[in-house]
Amino acid sequence: MNAEYWAQYCDNKRRLFGARFVPPMGCDHLIPLLNSGQRVEVEAYGYVTRGFVGITTGWMPSFILLRTKRSIGSHILLDKQTKILRFLKY
C-alpha cells in the first residue's frame, strides 16, 4: 500500500467520524503491508505467527493479523511492539 492510499484512507475516516477519528499510532511499519496481499511472519505478544495484515473498522482502527485472507474471526491485534520477522511465499 502506498502513502497516497493511506492518506486517502485517513481522509475518508476523518470525513466519516470527524474529530473522533484516531489513526493507529506508532504502527508506521505496518502501513505498507496493509492490503498488500503479502503474507508475513510477525512476533506479537511473545508469539511468532503468520498471516496477512488488515485493519479494523470504526473511528479508532487497529491493525490486525488474519491467518488467511478469508478469515472472519480469530485475529491478533498488532501494535507498535510488533516485529515483522520475514515475508513469506504462498
ChimeraX attribute file (.defattr): number of C-alpha atoms within 10 A of each C-alpha:
attribute: neighborCount
match mode: 1-to-1
recipient: residues
	/A:1	13
	/A:2	11
	/A:3	10
	/A:4	8
	/A:5	11
	/A:6	14
	/A:7	11
	/A:8	11
	/A:9	13
	/A:10	14
	/A:11	14
	/A:12	12
	/A:13	21
	/A:14	16
	/A:15	11
	/A:16	13
	/A:17	14
	/A:18	12
	/A:19	10
	/A:20	12
	/A:21	17
	/A:22	16
	/A:23	16
	/A:24	17
	/A:25	10
	/A:26	10
	/A:27	15
	/A:28	11
	/A:29	13
	/A:30	20
	/A:31	19
	/A:32	14
	/A:33	18
	/A:34	19
	/A:35	13
	/A:36	13
	/A:37	13
	/A:38	15
	/A:39	21
	/A:40	19
	/A:41	17
	/A:42	22
	/A:43	16
	/A:44	18
	/A:45	13
	/A:46	10
	/A:47	8
	/A:48	13
	/A:49	16
	/A:50	19
	/A:51	22
	/A:52	22
	/A:53	28
	/A:54	22
	/A:55	17
	/A:56	11
	/A:57	10
	/A:58	13
	/A:59	16
	/A:60	13
	/A:61	15
	/A:62	18
	/A:63	22
	/A:64	20
	/A:65	25
	/A:66	22
	/A:67	19
	/A:68	13
	/A:69	14
	/A:70	7
	/A:71	12
	/A:72	9
	/A:73	8
	/A:74	10
	/A:75	17
	/A:76	16
	/A:77	17
	/A:78	22
	/A:79	19
	/A:80	14
	/A:81	12
	/A:82	18
	/A:83	17
	/A:84	16
	/A:85	13
	/A:86	12
	/A:87	14
	/A:88	11
	/A:89	7
	/A:90	5
